[in-house]
């Protein structure tokens, strides 16, 4: 069976990437953008100012939609698509992290395909490519700026709708480390651990390949080296640059190898508990899912552990995997991430709903070890209580 590899046609990364991106908008003849972002970025910290100044200098018109919430909803996508049509925009710019990127994709899908974003949940349900989109990234984690994934919250169903389609890959991704220097420590932790979960899940995925493995392994090396440094000192340009490339490489990997139970479970928790950060949920779930998968993917996890500086030679695989779990727990502790989902307010009474929807999530299909409904419920309950993880000490 052949391997497919999806990526935006153009990717601009490194210092000066924002300038180069706006040059591309001008040279490609775009006239009016719908900028999709959130209110804090646009109105409180004015992070969109460098983008807007550059658009105005090039004579490119724009309108801003800044109503994106941390877990973008069906209503936001539909509202944004209506504004895109009413204002006669000819391209989209997402500005921010995963939430603006995913919402912008949803807007672009509806703008060219019609209907509601609900119609495109699942794999390859679109009929036409979405509107042209420049994804200007300000975080180092989700990699939504380069992927064919959009995760949208269906508030009526109290769950998340994963849209997976090569037609919703952004036209141009933009990763400028300077835009990430203002990230608060908590967001650095959440997005950085999200990137780690992408790399881990892509590497043990049943769809992993020679095309995806190198990016996943290089990503975990960079994360191990620089995530905590970026968390402790947001102005550390070297650490920020490492994390920019780490999230991009991890994104390349999971965009093509897909993910697993960490994300299948996290999507449901985030869909039900809207205020919880996706990356933090992933961080808490990660040790439990590694422990669950280790019986069939231990060798792959041991290879990841080795790339994260954990000694492997002459040691049993299960011992190395336990040290990998310890490394993840040490990251969580160093960055003040809660120890379990119960501390975050997730209730045991919601487990049946969470488990049913997790097993139906598109990401569950490529997890290396399947689970029954009862097993998935038990996995959720262990994550809620924090019990059942084999513990070993490791330094972050």
N, C-alpha and C positions, 0 to 999 in steps of 0.2 A: 504494500500500500504506500503511495507516495506521501511525502511530507509537504505540507503547505507552510508558507512563511509570510505573515502579514505585517506590514509596517507602513506608516505614512509615506507618500511619494517624496516628501522633503522634510528633513529634520535639521534644525539649527540649534546648536548647543555650544555653551561656553560664554566667556565675556563678550559683550557686544551683540548677543543673539537678538535682543529686542530691536535694536537698530536695523539689523539685517532683515528681520521679519517684516518690519514696516516698509522697508525698501522693496521687498517682494510684493507686498500688497499693492504698492504703487505701480511697479513694473508690470504686474499681471492685470492692471486696468480696473481694479475694484473701485467702486465709487461710494458705497454707503454700507457701513457695518452695523450689525446689532451686536453690541458688547454684552456678553452674559457673565455676570459676576454676582457677588453678594454685597449686601448693604454695608457691613463693617469694612470690607476692603475698599469700597468706593466712597462712602460718605464719612467714615470715622477716621481711618488711617490714610485715606487718599492714595492708596497703593496704585490705583489706575492712572494717576496723574502722568507718569512718564509715558505710558502708552498713548493717552489722549493728546499730550503735547506733540508727540511724533506724528500722530494722525493729522492733526491740524497743520503742522508744518508741511505735510505732503498734500494738503488740500482734500483729504478723504473725510467725507461726512460720516456721522455716527449717531446712534441713539443707544442709551444704556438701559439694560434690563437688570436691575440689581436686587431682585426678589428671591434669589436662590437661597434655599435653606440647607442646613448641613446634610440632610437626607432628601435630595430633590424629589418632588412629587409629580404625579401625573398632571395635576392642575397647573403646575409651573411650566411644564413642557408645552402644554396646550396653550397657555396664556402667552408664552414667549413666541410660539409659532404664529399666533394671531397678530402680534405686534410686528413680527418680521414681514408678514404680508401687507399689513396696513401701511407700514412705513416704506414699503418698496425697497427693502434692503437687498443687496446682491451678494453678501457674504456674512459670515459669522466670525466673531472673535470671543473665545472663552478666556477668562482671566481669573486665575486662582488655582485651587487644587482640584481634587476629584469631583467635588459637588458641582462647581460651575461647568467643568468639562462634560460631566455626564448629562447635566441639564441641557447644555448647549447641543450635545448630540441628539437628545430627545427632541429639541426644537427643530434641529436640522432635518431629522427624520420625518417629522410631521409636516414640515414646510414643503417637502418634495413628494411625500407619499400620501398625505392626507390622513383623515381619520384621527385616531388617538394613539398615543404611544403604547397603550395597552395592546393594540393590534399587532405589535411587533415584538412582544415578549417571546423569548425562545431563541432558536438558532436559525439564522438566515431567513427571516420572514419578510424582509423588505423587498420591494419591487424595483425601486430606483435608488441611486446614490443620494445621500443627503446633501444639503446645501454646502457650498465650499466653506471650510472651517479652518481658522488658524487657532491653535490651542496654545495660549501663553501660560506657562506653568509657573507657579510661585511656591510650590511645596516639593519635597523630595520623598515621595512615597507611592502615590496611587498609580502613576504612569498612565493615567487615563488620557493624557495628551497624545499617546502613541497607539492606543489599543482599539480593538473592535468591540469593546465591551461598554455598555452603559447600564448602570444600576439605578433604577427608578423606584421610588416608594409608592405603592398603591395603598393609600390611606383607608379605602373602603375595605380592602381585603386584609389589612394589617400585615402586609408582607412586602417583599421587594420583588420587582420584576427585572430579571436579568435579560437585557437585549444583547445578543451576540451575533454580529453580522459584519462581514468585511466591508460592506457598503457604508458603515458608520465610522470608519477610520478617518480621523482628521486629515485634511489636506496637507497641513504643515504643523509640525510640533516645534515649540520654542522653549528652550530650557536655558535661561540666563541666571547663573548663580547669584548675581547681584540682587535679583528680585526676591531671593530667598533669605537674604540676611536678616530681614525683619521678622522672620517666623518666631513666635514665642516658643519657649522650651517645651511646653506640653504638646504643641502641634508638631514640633520636630520629632519628639518621641513617638507620637502616634503614627505619623507618616513614615518615619524610618522603620518602625516595626511592621508596618504594612508592606513596605518594600521587601523586608526579610521574609515575610510570609509568602509573597509572590515568588521569590527565588526558591524557597524550600518546596512549595507546592508544585511549581513547574518542574523541578528536578526529579521529584518522585511520581509525577503524573504518569498515567498509562499512555499519554500521548507525547511524552518527552522524546527528543530526538537529538541527533548530532548537531542539528541547527540551533537547538534551544539550550543544550547543556552548558556550552562555554559561557554564555551570558549569565546564567544562573550562578555558576561557580564564581565568576569574577565579581558578581554583585555581592555575594556573601563575604568575600574577602574585603571589599571596600566598606561594607557595613560594619564588620567586626573592627576594622581599623578606625573608622571615623564617626560612627553614629553618636556614641556617647560624647565624643569631643565636640561635635556640632551641638548637642543638647546642652553641654556645659558652657560653651562659648559660641553664640550664634554668629559672631563676627569673624570666626575663624574661617577665612576664605578657602584654605586648603581642604578643611573638613567639609565645608559646604559643597565644594566642587566634587569631592569624592562621592558625596551622597547624591548629587545631581546625576552623576554617571551611574551610580549604583541603582537608583530607581529606574533609570532608562534601560539598563541592561536587564534588570529583573522584569521590567515591562515587556521587553522584546521576548523574553523567555515565556512568560505566562500568556502573552497574547497569542502564542502559537501552540504551546503545550497545554493550555488551560490550567485549572486550579484543582481544588479538592475540598475536603470536608471543612477546613478552616473557614473558607469563604462561603461554602454552602450553609454552614451554621451561622456565621457572622451576619450574612444577609438577612436572616430571619430575626435575629436579635435586634439588629438595627431597624428593621421594618416595624417591629413591635414597640421598641423603646427608642423613640426618635432622637432623644437628646444624647445618646451614647455615641462616642466617636468610633467609627469603623476600625481604625487602626488599633485602638485600645482593646476593642472586643477581640480582634485577631490575636493580639499579644497574649491575652488570657487563655484563649482557646489553643494556641500553638503547642504548648507542652502536652496537652491531653491528646491532641490529634497525632503528634509524633509518636507518643506512647502506643496509641491504637494501631497506627500503621507499621510500627517497627517489626512486627512479626513477618511481614511480607516485603518491607522496603528497608530493612536494617542496613544492608550494604550501601544503598544510596544515601541514607542519612549519615553513615560513617564517612562517606566521601565528602559530604558537606562539612561535617565536623572537622575533618582534616584541613579543609580550606579555611576554617575559622580558627585555626591555630591549636586544635585539640590533638594531642599525641595519639597516634593510632598503631604504630608498629608494635607487633607482638602482643596486642591486646585483643580480647574478645569483642566482637562487633556490638553485642548488647551493652557492654560496659562503655564503649565509645558513644553509643547513642544516648545512654544515660547522661554522659557528660555534655552532650549537645543540649539535652533538655535543661541541664543545670546552667548552661550558657544562656539560654533563652530566659530562664528565671532570673539570672543575675542581671541581664539587660533590664528586665521589668523592674527589679528592685532598684537599680541604679537610677532609673528614670521615673520612679514613683508611680508606676502603673499598678492598679489594684491586683490583689492576689487571686481573686476569683470573681465570677459573674454575680455572685450573691452580694458582694460588697457594692456592686454597681446597680443593685436594685432589681436584678432579674429574679423572677419568682418561679418556684418549683411548679406551681399550678399551670404555668404556661408551657411546660415542657412538651406535652402531647402535640400542641399546635406547632411549636418550634420544630420538633422532630419530623413531623409529617411534611412540612414545607421544605426543610433542609434536604430530605431525601429526594424531593421533586425538583430541587434547584439544579440548573444546568451544570454547575461546578461539581456536583456530587458524582457525575458520570465518569470523571477521570481520576477519582481518588483511588489509590492503589489497593485498598482493602475495602470491600463493600460492607454494609451494615444492614441489619434488620431494623424494623421500627423500634423494637425493644432495646436493641443495642445502641441505636442513636439516642433514645431517651436516656439511657444510662450514661452515655457520653456527655450529654447536656448536664445531667445531674452532678457528674463529677466536676465539670467546669463551674457549676454554681457553688458547690461546696469547697472546691479546691483540693479535694481528696483524691488519692489513687495515683499520684504521679511519683515515679521512682526518682528520688532526690539524690543529687551529688553536688558538691560545691564546685563552682567555676567562677572565674573572674570575668567581669564585663570589660 
